[in-house]
Amino acid sequence: MKLWPRFSQSVTDSWYAPAGGWTRCLKPLSWLFSFLAARRKQRLLQTARWSSPVPVIVVGNISVGGTGKTPLVAALVREFQRRGYRPGIISRGFGAKTRGMPLSVRPDSDPAKAGDEPVMLARQLHVPLIVDVDRVKAARYLCDQTDCNLIIADDGLQHYNLQRHIEVLVLDGDRLLGNQLCLPAGPLREPPERMSQVDMILVNTNHASVSAKAEEVESSLGLTTLEREKLYCFSLEPSALVSMTGISQPIPDKTRVHGVAGIGNPERFFNTLRALGYDVIGHPYPDHHVFAPEDICFNDDLPVIMTAKDAVKCSGFADHRHWYLPVTTRVSDSCIEQLVAMIEARKPVFAG
C-alpha cells in the first residue's frame, strides 16, 4: 500500500478510535480551526444573504466522510413528490468542472463534468438538478428556470450565504461524531454544539430496532432534551444487484467477490455485502475517486460489486464481471410529516 493511503487511513482510524486516537495531539490546531470557522460563520450571517422565494431544506453533515446523505436526499425528494410538492435539487457537485456553472444535470451528463452524486441523482429521480460551487447561484438558477416550489440542497450546511429555512443534520450511526473534535484532531467541520441549532437530526442506521439505536445515540452524544426531540433514524437497505452491462443474466452466487467503494465510509459497504452472504475482498478508494479500468479489473474471474455512485463513473469500461448494489432508503412517516409541518408553518414567509 502506498504511503499516503496508509497515513490517511491511520488518521481516520484515530478520529473514530474509542480512546480518541493519536490525532488528539493536534487539539491546538482544532481550536484554531474552530475559531476560524466560527469567525467565518459570524461574518456570513451578518452580511445580506439571498433568500429564496420557495422553502430551502439543507441536508448536510458536520463530519468528514460519508453519512448516507445523498441517498437520503433522493428519498426526501420522492416523499415530497408523493405529497404534491415539486422539488428541485442543488448540489456542489464534488469534482465537477467549474466552467459552465450553474450546470443543469441530466441523466446522460458526464460525471467528470457534473460530479458523480448529481448524475446518480439525475438518473434516479428525473427532477431539476443544478450544480454550482456557489449554492446561491444554483438556487437562483433553479427558481428562475424551473417551476419547483421546494429546494433540497444536497450538502451545504456550512454554506451560510444561502438562507435556509430547514436544516437536516445527517450522522453515520456507526461512527457518530468520532472523538467529537474538529479538524485536524477529529472529523468535525463544526463543534458538536451545532446539533442544537439544526431543525432535525437523522441517524443512518441498519439496526432493526430504531428505538434502541436512538437510545444509544442519545447516550453516546449526551443529547439535550431538545436535541432528543428532533432525533430520527433512517436506514439504507440493499436492493437486487444490477449488472453493469445492462444484459439480463443471473446474479452471481454468494461466493467470494471483489468489493469496490469510493465513498466516505467504504467499510460500511463491504459489511453490507458480507451481511448478504458474500466473502468480500475489499478495495477501498477515496470518496469521489476518479476510476480507471485498472481500478476495477483484477487478475481473476470473480464478480466485482460496487456502489451505485461509483457505477456512474465506471459504466464506460465495465464488463460482464461488474455489478452494482442499489439501496432503498427507509425514512419513517413521522419524520416526513414533521418536515412537512415545518414547511407549512413557514408558508406565511413566502406568501408575501
N, C-alpha and C positions, 0 to 999 in steps of 0.2 A: 504494500500500500504506500502511496506517495506521502510525503511529509505533511503537506497542507491538509489533506483529508483527515489524517490521523490527529493532527492538532485540533482541527475543527470539531471532530467527534469528542475529543477529550474535553473541550470547553463545554459542549452540550451536556455531556455526562456529568460534569461538575455542577452545572446550573441546576440539574434535577437530582443530584445526589441527596440521600436522606440527611446527611450531616451538613449539607450546604456546599461541599466541594472546595477544591483548591482555589477556584476563582474568587473566593471571599477575600483573598488578599488584595483584590482590586477595588475594595469598597471605597477608598478615597476617590477613585475615578467615577464610581457610581454616584457619589454625592455630587460631583461636578456635573455629570450628565443630568441628574435630576434637577439641579439648579438651573442649568441652561434650558432644559425642556420646559420648566415652569415659567421662566422668563419669556420664552418664545410664545407659550400659550397665552400668557397675560397680555403680551403685545398684540397678538392677533385678535383676542377677544375685545380689546379696547378700540380696535380700528373698525371702520364701517364695513360690515360684512354683507355680501349679497344674500338676499332671502328669496327663496324660490316661491313662485305663485301656487305651487302644489306641495303637499307634505313630502318631507325627505326623511327616510329611515336610513341611518348609517349602521351597517353591520360590520363590526371590526373587532380587534383584539388589542391587548396591551402587552402581549408577549411575542417574542420571536418564534417563528416556526408555525407549522400547520395546526389548526384547531377544528377544521371542518367547516370553516366559514362560507366558502363558495358553494358547496352542496346545500348548506342551509339557505343561502340566498335563493337558489333555484327552488327550494321547497316553499319559501315565503312567496315568491312570485306566483307559483301555481295556486297557493291558498288564497291569495288576494284576487287572482283572476276568478276563482270559483265564487267569490263574494261580490263580483261585479266591478272590481277596480280594473284600471288599465295601467299596469305598472310598466315602468321602464327602468333600465339599469345603467348606472355609471360605474366606471372602473378605471384604475390607474393603468391596468394592462401591463403588468410587470414584464419587462423585456421587449415591450412594443417599441417600434421606431417612432421617434417624436415628430418626424416630418409628416405633414398632412393631418395633424391633430387640430380639432377633435375628429376622431375617426368613427364612423358608423360601422359596427362589426356585423358581418353576415355569416351564415353557416359555412360558406366557402371561403371565408377570409383566411389569409396566411397567418398562422400562429407566430411566425417570426416577425411579422409587422404589427399584429394586433394583440399579441400575448396569448399564452396557452389557455388560461382560465376564461377570458372573454369568448374565445372561439368555442370552447366546450359549452359554455352557457348559451351561446347563439344557436348551436346545433340542437340543444336540448329544449329550448324554450320558445324560440321564434318571437321574441319581443324586442322592441327598440333597445339597443345597447350601444352606448357611446363610451369610447376610451379617450382619456386625456390625463396627463400627469397633473393638470390643474383641474380639480374636481368642479370648481365653479364654472369654468368654461364648458365642461362636459354637461353639467346640469342645465346651463343656459341653452346650449345647443339642443338638448333633449326637449326642453319646454318649447323652444322656437320651432322645431322641425317635426314634432310628433304631437299626438293628442293624448299623451299619457296624463293621468291625473294622480300619479303616485311615483316617486323616485326612490329606488332602493340602491344605496351605494355599497358596492362590494369592497370593503375596506375603507379606510379614510377616517377612522376615529380620531386620529391626530391631525387631520386636515382642517384646522379650525377656521379658516377663512370662508368655509361653506357653512352657512347657517343650517343647522339640522333641527328637526322637531322631535325625533325619537332616536335614542341611541341604544343599540343592542350590543352588548359585550359577549363575545364567544370565548369559552375556555375549553381546553382539552381536559377531559375528565380524568385521564391518567396522569398527566403532568401538572395540571392546575397552574399555579404561579411559580413552580420550582422553589428556589430558595428565597423568593419574594424580594430579590434585589434587582435594581436597574442595571442596564448595560454599563460596563462590560462584566461586572461581577456576577450578574444574574441575567435572566432572559427578558426582563421587563423594559418596555419603552416608556412606561409611566408608572408611578408608585402604586402599590395595592389600593391606596385610598381612592383611586379613580373609580373603583367599583361602586362607591357610594353615590357617584354623580350620574351614572347611567340609568336609563329607564328600565332595562331588563338585562338579566344575566342568564345566558343559555349555556349549559354544560353538555359537551359532546360525550356521551357515554353509551357503551353497548351493554350495560348491565341490565339484567332482566327486571330488577326492582328499582324503579325510578326513585321511590321514596327513600330506600336505603342509600342510594347514591347521593341524593340531596342531603341526607343527614351527614354522610361522610364529607361532602364538600363544606357544609356549614362548620363541621368540627375542624377540618384541616385549615380553613381560611379564617376562622374566628369571625364569621359574618355578624353584622349587627341585625337587629330585628327588621329594620327597613330593607336591608340587603336580602335577607331571607325571604321576604315577601315578594321580591321580584325575581327569584331564582326558579328556573325551569330546566328540565333536561330534554335532550333530543338524542336520537341515535341514527347512525348510518348503517343500514342493513344491506348486505351484498345481494345483488341480483344474479341472473344467469350469466355465465361467461359469454362473451361475444367474440367471434372470430374476426381478426383484423383484415382478412381477405374479402370479407363480405360474402363468402361462399358458405352455404349451409353444409356443415359437417359435424360429426359427433364431437361433443365436449370431451377433452382428454380425460383419461381415467385419473382418479385421485391417487396419483403417484408422485414421484419426485418431479419438481418443476423449478424453473428459474423465476424468481420474483423480482421485478424491476420497478423501482419507485423513485421519481424525482420530485418528492413532496416534502413538506416541512417535518413530518414525522414518519419516515419510511417503515420503521419497525411496527407501527400500528397496522399498516397494510400487510406486512408479512405475517403478523399474528392473525389477521383476518383470514388469510389463505390457510394458515395452519389449522384454524378453527373449522375450516371447511374440509379438512382431511388431507391436505397436501403436505408433502415433505419439501420444504422450501429452501432453495439456495438463494439467499438474499443478495441483491445487488442495489445498494442504496446510492442515490445520487443527490446532489444539492437541489433544493427547491428551485423550480423553473429551469432545470438543466436543459441545455440545448443538445438534443440527442443526435448522435451519428450512428450509421448502421452497425459499427463495431460495438456500440454500447449495448445492443440488444441481441447480438448474434454470438453464440458460444459454440465450442467445439464438440457438440453432441446434438442429438435429435430430441432432447427433452423439450416439452412445451414451455413457452415463455409467457408469463402473465404479468400485465402492467396495469396501472391505474387508468381511468378514463381520461384524466388530464394529460397524462403522458402519451396516450394513444393518439391524440390530435397532432402531436409533433412527429410521430413515428409512422403514420399511415402511408407515407410515400415510399418507404423501404421495408415495411414489414412483409412477412410471407406466411405460409400455412402453419408455421410453428407458433405464431404470435396471437395472443388473446388479450382482451382487457376485461376488467371486472367493474361494471357499473354499480352504483349504490343507490338505494332508496332512502331518503331522509324522512324520519318519522318525528313529527312535532305534534304535541298534544293540542287538542281543540281548545283547551283553556288558555294556552299560550297565545294561539292565534286570535282568539276572541279578545284577550287583553290588549293585543296590539291594535285590533280594530277599534276597540273602545278608546284607546289613546288618540287614534286618528280622528274619530268622530268628535272627541272632546276639543280638538284643536280646530275644527272646521270654521268656527267664527273668525279665526285669524285670517282665513283665506276668503271668506265671504265678502270682505270689504275690498 
